[in-house]
Amino acid sequence: MRSFRDLIALWPTRVVFAREMGLDYEAAAGMYGRAFIHPHYWPTLLEAAHRRGINITPEDLMRFSDRRRRRRRRKKKTAESAAIAA
């Protein structure tokens, strides 16, 4: 498991994930789509995961979040840099 999306995929469906997290489906689907779960939800997430027998720690969640943050900080290619590369 390397990301929030991988973690959410361990539930049978996103509907079940939403129910166990106390969210509506759209919020759960958004978390999956963004591959991010806000730290506000982490305590609930940890409880729901442990009830399902999913071995996850707060450190894992921080690692997922940090990995996502580093990926978002990468420089985006501009049209000029793409033209130079071509």
VMD Tcl script that draws the C-alpha trace (Angstrom):
set ca {
  {0.00 0.00 0.00}
  {1.57 3.24 -1.15}
  {-1.18 5.85 -1.22}
  {-4.52 6.92 0.14}
  {-6.13 5.56 -3.01}
  {-4.60 2.14 -2.34}
  {-5.91 2.31 1.22}
  {-9.46 3.23 0.16}
  {-9.39 0.41 -2.40}
  {-9.11 -2.10 0.47}
  {-12.80 -1.55 1.25}
  {-15.24 -3.61 -0.85}
  {-16.75 -0.46 -2.40}
  {-16.53 3.28 -1.94}
  {-20.10 3.19 -0.65}
  {-19.00 0.91 2.20}
  {-15.96 3.13 2.80}
  {-18.20 6.22 2.96}
  {-20.62 4.54 5.37}
  {-17.86 3.39 7.72}
  {-16.26 6.83 7.65}
  {-19.59 8.57 8.31}
  {-19.44 10.45 5.01}
  {-21.69 10.80 2.02}
  {-20.66 8.99 -1.14}
  {-19.53 12.15 -2.94}
  {-17.05 13.00 -0.17}
  {-15.61 9.47 -0.21}
  {-15.40 9.45 -4.00}
  {-13.63 12.82 -3.86}
  {-11.07 11.43 -1.44}
  {-10.43 8.54 -3.80}
  {-10.29 10.81 -6.84}
  {-7.85 13.23 -5.21}
  {-5.90 10.35 -3.65}
  {-5.91 12.37 -0.43}
  {-7.65 12.20 2.92}
  {-7.46 15.34 5.03}
  {-5.80 14.80 8.43}
  {-9.08 15.81 10.09}
  {-10.46 12.40 9.05}
  {-7.43 10.32 10.04}
  {-8.67 9.25 13.52}
  {-11.93 7.99 12.00}
  {-10.01 6.35 9.16}
  {-7.68 4.56 11.57}
  {-10.63 3.26 13.60}
  {-12.49 2.07 10.49}
  {-9.38 0.39 9.10}
  {-8.66 -1.42 12.36}
  {-12.27 -2.66 12.53}
  {-11.69 -4.17 9.09}
  {-8.35 -5.67 10.09}
  {-6.35 -3.29 7.90}
  {-2.97 -2.68 9.47}
  {-2.33 1.06 9.07}
  {-0.60 3.54 11.37}
  {-0.57 7.33 11.65}
  {3.00 7.19 10.33}
  {1.75 5.46 7.18}
  {-0.80 8.22 6.65}
  {1.88 10.88 7.11}
  {4.09 9.07 4.59}
  {1.24 8.95 2.04}
  {0.59 12.65 2.57}
  {4.27 13.57 2.29}
  {4.70 11.53 -0.89}
  {1.71 13.29 -2.42}
  {3.02 16.71 -1.38}
  {6.45 16.05 -2.95}
  {4.82 14.90 -6.17}
  {2.74 18.09 -6.35}
  {5.83 20.29 -5.85}
  {7.54 19.05 -8.99}
  {8.03 21.73 -11.58}
  {5.40 21.63 -14.25}
  {6.60 21.73 -17.83}
  {5.85 24.94 -19.62}
  {5.29 25.28 -23.34}
  {8.73 26.91 -23.63}
  {10.57 24.09 -21.85}
  {8.68 21.53 -23.94}
  {9.73 23.32 -27.14}
  {13.36 23.35 -26.01}
  {13.24 19.64 -25.25}
  {11.84 18.91 -28.73}
}
mol new
graphics top color blue
foreach p $ca { graphics top sphere $p radius 0.5 }
foreach p [lrange $ca 0 end-1] q [lrange $ca 1 end] { graphics top cylinder $p $q radius 0.2 }
display resetview
